[in-house]
Amino acid sequence: MLDHVGINCSDLAAAQAFYDKVLTPLGYSRVMDAGEYGCGYGVEGKPSFWLGTFPGVGPNREVHLAFEATDAAAVRAFYDAAMDAGAESLHAPRLWPEYHPGYYGAFVRDPDGNNVEAVIHHAGPED
C-alpha cells in the first residue's frame, strides 16, 4: 500500500546525522541523496523513508505519503478523483526522470495540508 513516506525537517543536516545513526542497526542506509533538498533511506537502492526541507519550512511541517499504484492509468485516476474531491493539485501526473527512470507520479494536497502521491516505478514514455 505505502510506497514511501517523507518528513520535512527544519535542520536537514541534524536530521540526516540522526537517521544515519539510528537506522543502521535496523539494516537501513542512505540510498539516495537529493543534495540540499534531502535524502532517502532504504535497502537495495530503493528509498522508502525520505527526509526533506525547503526554504521557509516552519514548525508545522507537512507529511508526505506515497501510495503504490498498479499502473499509470491508476495514477491518473487517483489524481482525477483527488481533483473531484476538491484537493489542491501539487503536480499533475507525469514522468519524473529526476527521481529515476520509470518514476511516474501525481501529487495533491489533502484537506489537512499533507502532500499525498500515487506512484509507479516502471512507466514508459507512452505513459
Buried (B, 14 or more C-beta within 10 A) or exposed (E): EEBBEBBBBEEBEEBBEEBBEEBEEEEBEBBBEBEEEBBBBBEEEBBBBBBBBEEEBEEEBBBBBBBBBEEBEBBBBBBEEBBEEEBEEEEEBBBBEEBEEBBBBBBBBBEEEEBBBBBBBEBEEEB
